[in-house]
Amino acid sequence: MLNYSWPVPTVSAISPVFLNDAARGLAQQMVFWGYDVRHSEGNSLLRFGLKRSPSPGLTGTSCYSMPWESGLIELHGAVASWTPPPGMSGSVFCRDRGRIELWSGSQSPVPGREHGEAGMVEERWQAFRPFLRYLVSYERWILETHGAEWRFGCWRALKRLPKGKPWLPPALALKWWELAAVGNPPRPKQLVKS
């Protein structure tokens, strides 16, 4: 696993559109993780350091987890979350709800049974930042381990799915995640035009 240092955020106020952009990106990312578990060289989530266990909420599915920034990252087929240490707010993304919400439970959210709580935009963004840093570290590792063509192939496959909803091409998606991690996310259209 790679370790990166993170600069102090450059903005103090986050627009709700950035949370919406991040939610669209996470929906795409969940499809990518599905391809990553079936990589020909072995399950990339496990190779990155996540542990696999049965999902507590959905029969026949797996949960991938790892400690991250004093909390716990969990990836399920329909939920991605960062459960914080006591006294802090974490974040949860439920694919069916299509939004990033606050998570303050002492245990991780159970897919199909629990979802997050509403909150102010800035509070939700700050609670999402540890997950965002995890995502950037993982995607950089994917790029270094499998090369750009792997992720681009995942994106092309997503575009071909009948209900596929591609967001940004992988190189631009990683750039967006990196800029968001330092508190300066552009609108995706701005990246496409640059």
C-alpha positions as a Markdown table, in Angstrom:
| # | Residue | x | y | z |
|---|---|---|---|---|
| 1 | Met | 0.0 | 0.0 | 0.0 |
| 2 | Leu | 1.3 | 3.5 | -0.9 |
| 3 | Asn | 1.3 | 6.3 | 1.6 |
| 4 | Tyr | 0.9 | 9.9 | 0.4 |
| 5 | Ser | 0.9 | 13.1 | 2.4 |
| 6 | Trp | -2.1 | 15.4 | 1.9 |
| 7 | Pro | -1.9 | 19.2 | 1.7 |
| 8 | Val | -4.2 | 21.4 | 3.7 |
| 9 | Pro | -7.5 | 22.0 | 1.8 |
| 10 | Thr | -7.5 | 25.2 | -0.2 |
| 11 | Val | -11.2 | 26.0 | 0.1 |
| 12 | Ser | -13.3 | 26.6 | 3.1 |
| 13 | Ala | -16.8 | 26.2 | 1.6 |
| 14 | Ile | -17.9 | 23.3 | -0.6 |
| 15 | Ser | -20.8 | 23.6 | -2.9 |
| 16 | Pro | -23.5 | 20.8 | -2.9 |
| 17 | Val | -22.6 | 20.1 | -6.6 |
| 18 | Phe | -19.2 | 18.7 | -5.5 |
| 19 | Leu | -20.9 | 16.1 | -3.3 |
| 20 | Asn | -23.2 | 15.2 | -6.3 |
| 21 | Asp | -20.1 | 15.0 | -8.5 |
| 22 | Ala | -18.4 | 12.7 | -6.0 |
| 23 | Ala | -21.5 | 10.5 | -5.7 |
| 24 | Arg | -21.6 | 10.1 | -9.5 |
| 25 | Gly | -17.9 | 9.2 | -9.4 |
| 26 | Leu | -18.4 | 6.7 | -6.6 |
| 27 | Ala | -21.2 | 4.9 | -8.6 |
| 28 | Gln | -18.6 | 4.5 | -11.4 |
| 29 | Gln | -15.9 | 3.4 | -8.9 |
| 30 | Met | -18.1 | 0.7 | -7.5 |
| 31 | Val | -18.3 | -0.9 | -11.0 |
| 32 | Phe | -14.5 | -0.6 | -11.2 |
| 33 | Trp | -14.1 | -2.4 | -7.9 |
| 34 | Gly | -16.3 | -5.2 | -9.3 |
| 35 | Tyr | -13.8 | -5.6 | -12.2 |
| 36 | Asp | -10.8 | -5.3 | -9.8 |
| 37 | Val | -11.9 | -8.4 | -7.8 |
| 38 | Arg | -11.9 | -10.5 | -11.0 |
| 39 | His | -8.5 | -9.3 | -12.3 |
| 40 | Ser | -6.5 | -12.0 | -14.0 |
| 41 | Glu | -3.6 | -11.6 | -11.6 |
| 42 | Gly | -5.9 | -12.0 | -8.5 |
| 43 | Asn | -8.3 | -9.9 | -6.6 |
| 44 | Ser | -6.9 | -6.4 | -6.6 |
| 45 | Leu | -8.8 | -5.4 | -3.4 |
| 46 | Leu | -7.1 | -8.2 | -1.5 |
| 47 | Arg | -3.7 | -7.4 | -3.1 |
| 48 | Phe | -4.1 | -3.8 | -1.9 |
| 49 | Gly | -4.6 | -4.9 | 1.6 |
| 50 | Leu | -8.3 | -5.2 | 2.2 |
| 51 | Lys | -9.7 | -8.2 | 4.0 |
| 52 | Arg | -12.7 | -10.1 | 2.6 |
| 53 | Ser | -15.5 | -11.4 | 4.8 |
| 54 | Pro | -19.2 | -12.2 | 4.2 |
| 55 | Ser | -21.4 | -9.1 | 4.0 |
| 56 | Pro | -23.5 | -8.8 | 7.1 |
| 57 | Gly | -26.5 | -7.4 | 5.2 |
| 58 | Leu | -26.7 | -9.2 | 1.9 |
| 59 | Thr | -26.5 | -13.0 | 1.6 |
| 60 | Gly | -23.9 | -14.3 | -0.9 |
| 61 | Thr | -21.9 | -11.1 | -1.1 |
| 62 | Ser | -18.6 | -10.0 | 0.3 |
| 63 | Cys | -17.4 | -7.1 | 2.4 |
| 64 | Tyr | -13.9 | -5.7 | 1.9 |
| 65 | Ser | -12.4 | -3.8 | 4.8 |
| 66 | Met | -9.2 | -2.2 | 6.1 |
| 67 | Pro | -8.2 | 0.2 | 8.8 |
| 68 | Trp | -7.8 | 3.7 | 7.5 |
| 69 | Glu | -7.1 | 7.0 | 9.4 |
| 70 | Ser | -8.1 | 5.6 | 12.8 |
| 71 | Gly | -11.4 | 4.3 | 11.3 |
| 72 | Leu | -12.5 | 1.5 | 9.0 |
| 73 | Ile | -13.0 | 1.5 | 5.2 |
| 74 | Glu | -15.7 | -1.0 | 4.0 |
| 75 | Leu | -16.7 | -1.8 | 0.5 |
| 76 | His | -19.8 | -3.8 | -0.4 |
| 77 | Gly | -21.5 | -4.3 | -3.7 |
| 78 | Ala | -24.0 | -1.5 | -2.9 |
| 79 | Val | -22.4 | 0.5 | 0.0 |
| 80 | Ala | -19.0 | 2.2 | 0.5 |
| 81 | Ser | -18.2 | 3.7 | 3.9 |
| 82 | Trp | -15.6 | 5.1 | 6.3 |
| 83 | Thr | -16.6 | 4.3 | 9.9 |
| 84 | Pro | -14.9 | 6.9 | 12.2 |
| 85 | Pro | -13.5 | 6.5 | 15.6 |
| 86 | Pro | -15.9 | 7.4 | 18.5 |
| 87 | Gly | -16.9 | 11.0 | 18.6 |
| 88 | Met | -16.3 | 11.7 | 14.9 |
| 89 | Ser | -18.5 | 11.6 | 11.8 |
| 90 | Gly | -17.8 | 9.3 | 9.0 |
| 91 | Ser | -19.4 | 8.9 | 5.6 |
| 92 | Val | -21.4 | 6.3 | 3.7 |
| 93 | Phe | -22.4 | 6.1 | 0.1 |
| 94 | Cys | -25.4 | 3.8 | -0.7 |
| 95 | Arg | -25.6 | 3.3 | -4.4 |
| 96 | Asp | -29.4 | 3.1 | -4.5 |
| 97 | Arg | -29.6 | 6.5 | -2.7 |
| 98 | Gly | -26.9 | 8.0 | -4.9 |
| 99 | Arg | -25.6 | 10.4 | -2.2 |
| 100 | Ile | -22.9 | 10.8 | 0.3 |
| 101 | Glu | -24.3 | 10.9 | 3.9 |
| 102 | Leu | -22.9 | 11.1 | 7.4 |
| 103 | Trp | -22.3 | 8.0 | 9.4 |
| 104 | Ser | -21.8 | 8.3 | 13.2 |
| 105 | Gly | -22.6 | 4.7 | 14.2 |
| 106 | Ser | -20.1 | 2.8 | 16.3 |
| 107 | Gln | -20.4 | -0.1 | 13.9 |
| 108 | Ser | -20.2 | 0.0 | 10.1 |
| 109 | Pro | -23.4 | 0.4 | 8.2 |
| 110 | Val | -25.2 | -2.8 | 7.3 |
| 111 | Pro | -26.1 | -2.9 | 3.5 |
| 112 | Gly | -29.8 | -3.1 | 2.9 |
| 113 | Arg | -30.7 | -2.2 | 6.4 |
| 114 | Glu | -29.0 | 1.1 | 7.3 |
| 115 | His | -28.0 | 4.3 | 5.5 |
| 116 | Gly | -26.5 | 7.5 | 6.6 |
| 117 | Glu | -27.9 | 10.8 | 7.9 |
| 118 | Ala | -28.5 | 14.1 | 6.3 |
| 119 | Gly | -26.2 | 16.9 | 7.3 |
| 120 | Met | -24.8 | 20.3 | 6.2 |
| 121 | Val | -22.8 | 20.1 | 3.0 |
| 122 | Glu | -19.5 | 21.1 | 4.6 |
| 123 | Glu | -20.0 | 18.6 | 7.4 |
| 124 | Arg | -20.7 | 15.8 | 4.9 |
| 125 | Trp | -17.7 | 16.8 | 2.8 |
| 126 | Gln | -15.3 | 16.8 | 5.7 |
| 127 | Ala | -16.6 | 13.4 | 6.9 |
| 128 | Phe | -16.0 | 12.1 | 3.3 |
| 129 | Arg | -12.4 | 13.3 | 3.1 |
| 130 | Pro | -10.8 | 10.2 | 4.8 |
| 131 | Phe | -12.7 | 8.0 | 2.3 |
| 132 | Leu | -11.6 | 10.3 | -0.5 |
| 133 | Arg | -7.9 | 9.9 | 0.5 |
| 134 | Tyr | -8.3 | 6.1 | 0.6 |
| 135 | Leu | -9.8 | 6.2 | -2.9 |
| 136 | Val | -6.9 | 8.3 | -4.3 |
| 137 | Ser | -4.3 | 6.0 | -2.7 |
| 138 | Tyr | -6.1 | 2.9 | -4.2 |
| 139 | Glu | -6.5 | 4.4 | -7.7 |
| 140 | Arg | -2.8 | 5.4 | -7.7 |
| 141 | Trp | -1.9 | 1.9 | -6.7 |
| 142 | Ile | -4.1 | 0.5 | -9.5 |
| 143 | Leu | -2.4 | 2.7 | -12.0 |
| 144 | Glu | 1.1 | 1.7 | -10.8 |
| 145 | Thr | 0.3 | -2.0 | -10.5 |
| 146 | His | -1.9 | -2.7 | -13.6 |
| 147 | Gly | -1.2 | 0.3 | -15.8 |
| 148 | Ala | -3.6 | 2.9 | -17.3 |
| 149 | Glu | -5.0 | 0.4 | -19.9 |
| 150 | Trp | -6.6 | -1.8 | -17.1 |
| 151 | Arg | -8.7 | 1.0 | -15.7 |
| 152 | Phe | -9.5 | 2.4 | -19.2 |
| 153 | Gly | -10.8 | -1.1 | -20.1 |
| 154 | Cys | -13.0 | -1.1 | -17.0 |
| 155 | Trp | -14.4 | 2.3 | -18.1 |
| 156 | Arg | -15.0 | 1.1 | -21.7 |
| 157 | Ala | -16.9 | -2.0 | -20.3 |
| 158 | Leu | -19.0 | 0.2 | -18.1 |
| 159 | Lys | -19.9 | 2.3 | -21.2 |
| 160 | Arg | -21.2 | -0.8 | -22.9 |
| 161 | Leu | -23.4 | -1.9 | -20.0 |
| 162 | Pro | -27.1 | -1.4 | -20.8 |
| 163 | Lys | -27.6 | 0.7 | -17.6 |
| 164 | Gly | -24.0 | 1.8 | -17.4 |
| 165 | Lys | -23.5 | 5.4 | -16.3 |
| 166 | Pro | -19.9 | 6.4 | -17.0 |
| 167 | Trp | -18.6 | 9.5 | -15.2 |
| 168 | Leu | -15.2 | 10.7 | -16.2 |
| 169 | Pro | -12.6 | 8.7 | -18.1 |
| 170 | Pro | -10.1 | 7.1 | -15.6 |
| 171 | Ala | -7.2 | 9.6 | -16.0 |
| 172 | Leu | -9.6 | 12.5 | -15.5 |
| 173 | Ala | -11.4 | 10.8 | -12.7 |
| 174 | Leu | -8.2 | 10.3 | -10.8 |
| 175 | Lys | -7.3 | 13.9 | -11.4 |
| 176 | Trp | -10.7 | 14.9 | -10.0 |
| 177 | Trp | -10.3 | 12.7 | -6.9 |
| 178 | Glu | -6.8 | 14.2 | -6.3 |
| 179 | Leu | -8.0 | 17.8 | -6.6 |
| 180 | Ala | -11.0 | 17.0 | -4.4 |
| 181 | Ala | -8.7 | 15.4 | -1.7 |
| 182 | Val | -6.9 | 18.7 | -1.3 |
| 183 | Gly | -10.2 | 20.6 | -1.2 |
| 184 | Asn | -10.2 | 22.0 | -4.7 |
| 185 | Pro | -12.6 | 19.9 | -6.8 |
| 186 | Pro | -13.5 | 21.3 | -10.2 |
| 187 | Arg | -16.7 | 20.5 | -12.0 |
| 188 | Pro | -16.1 | 17.4 | -14.2 |
| 189 | Lys | -16.9 | 19.4 | -17.4 |
| 190 | Gln | -14.0 | 21.7 | -16.6 |
| 191 | Leu | -11.6 | 18.7 | -16.7 |
| 192 | Val | -13.0 | 17.3 | -19.9 |
| 193 | Lys | -12.5 | 20.7 | -21.6 |
| 194 | Ser | -8.9 | 21.2 | -20.3 |
